[in-house]
Structures are given as structure tokens and as C-alpha cells.
Amino acid sequence: QRQHAAPRPPLVGRAAGLIGHIYDELKDINKQGLIVSTSKAQITELHTALAKEFDELGITLLSQYVSGSKGKILSKISNNEGPHILLCTHHFLIRNHPELTHLQKAIMTKIPMSLPHHQYYSWLKKETDNDFNKLTIPYTSSVLYQVCQNINSQNDTINSLQMLDVRLDKTHWGQDILRYLPENITPN
């Protein structure tokens, strides 16, 4: 039987708010949750802060870089060994297509902003006066769309991907990104 974890010790700053929000959103899952991050450092930080608390609730936190090899993580997910949360980068999600058929909630901590690493883009950067609007925004939209497609193609139970990056709401380029994404993206 699942028990409620003891109150968390107080954390400070943006990390505290992020960790608290993620915990509150995922503490009641009974099948599968997903946290998509943009960096190894953030995955390690989130795992360190949340693994014990979720374990006390009977929820396993399977974290890229922390919980074992790619094969081990994918095997545990497909075997569906009780409630679990996958914590990974967007690259892991897109490249490996983990089985998300029982997904209840999905959270993305930050927009994956970067320039594509391809020779064509390197050449194009030299030819354009605004590589942010002409390269970074379309590339970022494409990555987010792939993440959404990966989630949506496997299940009918989840109705949104919660984005915790305030830049989606607070910037004109964030609004541009949202305009081209599926409607189930909810900025928070």
C-alpha cells in the first residue's frame, strides 16, 4: 500500500519551485509519468531531489545517466514493473521511443533551445542576418513537435504535455513556437 511521503525539506530558488511543482504533479500517478529535461546536470539534480520521495510513495524514478544503461531503463519501462516515472532528455525520448502506453502525466522542464548541428545550418548561419528567428526557432519547434508526436502516437490517455518554461508565455518567439505545436501543449 502506498504511503504519503514526509514533508520535503525547504529548498530555495528556481530549483525549489521546479522540484516542488514536479513532485506535486506526479505524486499521485499509479502507472507512468514522464519528465523531459534538457541537460544531464538537471536530470542528476532532479533525481537526487526526488528519487527517495517517489520511492516512499511506491513510484520508481528511472533517470537517464543515473538509473542504468539505456537498455536497462527501456526494459524496465516495457516490463511495466509498477508505477514509474521516466526522467530523460528530449534526445533520449526521440531516439529511443520508450514505451509510453500507460502515460498519465508528462512534463517538460525547459524548451530545448539550440542550433542544429549540421553542415547546412553552419553554412546558413553565415548567410542569414538573424539566425535565432530563422534557425533556432524552427529547429526548436521541430524538436518539440517530435516530442509531442512520440507521446501522442503511443497512447490516448494523456491530454497534455506541460511545459514549465515561462519563455513560452512571456516572449513573442515563445508564442510563435506554441502556434506551430499540437494543441495539447500547456505552458505553465
Secondary structure per residue as TSV (DSSP state, phi and psi in degrees):
chain	resnum	aa	ss	phi	psi
A	1	Q	-	360.0	136.6
A	2	R	-	-75.1	140.3
A	3	Q	-	-116.1	157.0
A	4	H	-	-84.7	138.2
A	5	A	-	-71.9	156.0
A	6	A	-	-64.6	156.3
A	7	P	-	-56.1	141.8
A	8	R	-	-72.0	146.2
A	9	P	-	-67.2	148.9
A	10	P	-	-65.7	135.4
A	11	L	-	-111.6	165.8
A	12	V	-	-121.8	154.3
A	13	G	H	79.2	-167.3
A	14	R	H	-61.3	-38.3
A	15	A	H	-59.8	-39.7
A	16	A	H	-63.3	-44.3
A	17	G	H	-63.7	-42.0
A	18	L	H	-64.0	-49.0
A	19	I	H	-63.2	-45.1
A	20	G	H	-61.8	-42.1
A	21	H	H	-65.1	-46.0
A	22	I	H	-61.0	-45.1
A	23	Y	H	-59.0	-48.8
A	24	D	H	-62.4	-36.7
A	25	E	H	-72.4	-33.7
A	26	L	H	-107.2	-4.7
A	27	K	T	-65.5	-20.5
A	28	D	T	-103.4	8.0
A	29	I	-	-67.4	149.7
A	30	N	S	-123.9	4.5
A	31	K	S	-131.9	-76.1
A	32	Q	E	-148.1	137.6
A	33	G	E	-130.4	165.6
A	34	L	E	-141.9	132.8
A	35	I	E	-123.3	121.1
A	36	V	E	-107.0	124.8
A	37	S	E	-115.5	175.0
A	38	T	S	-112.3	-4.9
A	39	S	-	-150.2	154.5
A	40	K	H	-63.0	-39.8
A	41	A	H	-61.7	-43.3
A	42	Q	H	-68.8	-38.0
A	43	I	H	-60.4	-45.2
A	44	T	H	-62.5	-43.8
A	45	E	H	-63.0	-46.2
A	46	L	H	-65.6	-41.7
A	47	H	H	-61.3	-46.6
A	48	T	H	-58.9	-41.5
A	49	A	H	-77.6	-28.1
A	50	L	H	-113.8	-21.6
A	51	A	H	-57.2	-48.0
A	52	K	H	-65.6	-41.4
A	53	E	H	-64.5	-44.0
A	54	F	H	-67.3	-36.9
A	55	D	H	-60.3	-40.0
A	56	E	H	-63.7	-22.9
A	57	L	T	-92.4	0.6
A	58	G	T	82.7	19.4
A	59	I	-	-112.2	126.7
A	60	T	E	-88.9	131.0
A	61	L	E	-98.3	110.7
A	62	L	E	-98.9	107.0
A	63	S	E	-113.0	127.7
A	64	Q	T	-57.0	142.6
A	65	Y	T	76.0	-16.2
A	66	V	T	-118.8	-42.8
A	67	S	S	-91.0	7.7
A	68	G	S	125.3	-171.6
A	69	S	-	-71.7	166.4
A	70	K	H	-55.6	-46.1
A	71	G	H	-61.4	-41.8
A	72	K	H	-64.4	-43.6
A	73	I	H	-64.6	-46.6
A	74	L	H	-63.1	-37.0
A	75	S	H	-65.2	-44.9
A	76	K	H	-62.9	-36.8
A	77	I	H	-67.6	-47.2
A	78	S	H	-70.6	-25.9
A	79	N	H	-77.4	-12.7
A	80	N	T	50.2	55.3
A	81	E	-	-83.3	70.9
A	82	G	S	80.6	179.2
A	83	P	S	-60.0	135.4
A	84	H	E	-152.1	158.0
A	85	I	E	-124.6	128.5
A	86	L	E	-92.3	125.4
A	87	L	E	-115.7	111.4
A	88	C	E	-151.5	172.4
A	89	T	E	-83.4	164.5
A	90	H	H	-63.9	-31.8
A	91	H	H	-62.6	-45.0
A	92	F	H	-58.8	-45.7
A	93	L	H	-63.3	-46.3
A	94	I	H	-70.5	-41.1
A	95	R	H	-78.4	-31.9
A	96	N	H	-106.0	-13.3
A	97	H	-	45.2	60.0
A	98	P	-	-60.5	150.2
A	99	E	-	-69.9	115.3
A	100	L	-	-121.1	35.5
A	101	T	T	-69.6	-18.6
A	102	H	T	-112.2	21.3
A	103	L	E	-65.1	129.1
A	104	Q	E	-105.8	-39.3
A	105	K	E	-142.8	143.1
A	106	A	E	-133.5	133.7
A	107	I	E	-130.0	135.2
A	108	M	E	-114.4	124.6
A	109	T	-	-75.3	-30.9
A	110	K	S	-157.2	149.7
A	111	I	-	-66.6	131.4
A	112	P	-	-79.5	81.2
A	113	M	-	-87.6	120.9
A	114	S	-	-168.6	160.4
A	115	L	-	-82.9	142.9
A	116	P	-	-63.0	143.2
A	117	H	-	-99.4	76.6
A	118	H	S	-142.1	148.0
A	119	Q	H	-57.8	-37.2
A	120	Y	H	-59.3	-44.8
A	121	Y	H	-68.4	-35.2
A	122	S	H	-61.0	-43.2
A	123	W	H	-67.2	-44.6
A	124	L	H	-62.0	-35.5
A	125	K	H	-57.1	-37.0
A	126	K	H	-70.8	-24.8
A	127	E	H	-95.5	-8.3
A	128	T	-	-113.4	149.5
A	129	D	S	-90.0	-14.9
A	130	N	-	-139.9	79.9
A	131	D	H	-67.7	-22.4
A	132	F	I	-63.9	-52.8
A	133	N	I	-73.7	-31.8
A	134	K	I	-93.3	-18.6
A	135	L	I	-122.6	-54.0
A	136	T	I	-65.3	-47.2
A	137	I	H	-63.7	-49.1
A	138	P	H	-61.9	-39.4
A	139	Y	H	-63.5	-45.2
A	140	T	H	-62.4	-42.5
A	141	S	H	-60.5	-40.9
A	142	S	H	-63.1	-44.3
A	143	V	H	-63.1	-45.7
A	144	L	H	-63.2	-39.0
A	145	Y	H	-62.3	-41.8
A	146	Q	H	-63.0	-40.6
A	147	V	H	-61.3	-46.5
A	148	C	H	-61.6	-44.2
A	149	Q	H	-61.7	-40.2
A	150	N	H	-61.5	-41.6
A	151	I	H	-72.2	-49.8
A	152	N	H	-67.6	-30.3
A	153	S	T	-72.2	-16.2
A	154	Q	T	-103.8	-15.2
A	155	N	-	-154.1	159.9
A	156	D	S	-112.2	1.6
A	157	T	S	-87.2	-24.9
A	158	I	-	-96.4	138.3
A	159	N	-	-111.5	-1.4
A	160	S	-	-160.6	155.6
A	161	L	E	-110.7	115.3
A	162	Q	E	-84.0	121.5
A	163	M	E	-100.0	124.1
A	164	L	-	-98.0	12.2
A	165	D	-	-92.5	113.3
A	166	V	T	-66.5	-15.2
A	167	R	H	-65.1	-22.4
A	168	L	H	-64.3	-37.8
A	169	D	H	-87.9	-31.1
A	170	K	H	-98.4	-3.4
A	171	T	S	-125.4	153.7
A	172	H	H	-66.8	-36.1
A	173	W	H	-71.8	-28.9
A	174	G	H	-64.6	-40.4
A	175	Q	H	-65.3	-36.8
A	176	D	H	-62.5	-42.5
A	177	I	H	-62.2	-46.8
A	178	L	H	-59.8	-34.9
A	179	R	H	-61.6	-29.5
A	180	Y	T	-100.6	5.6
A	181	L	S	-102.8	161.6
A	182	P	-	-57.6	154.7
A	183	E	T	-67.4	-12.7
A	184	N	T	-85.6	13.6
A	185	I	E	-86.5	124.2
A	186	T	E	-119.6	110.9
A	187	P	E	-75.6	136.5
A	188	N	-	-131.9	360.0
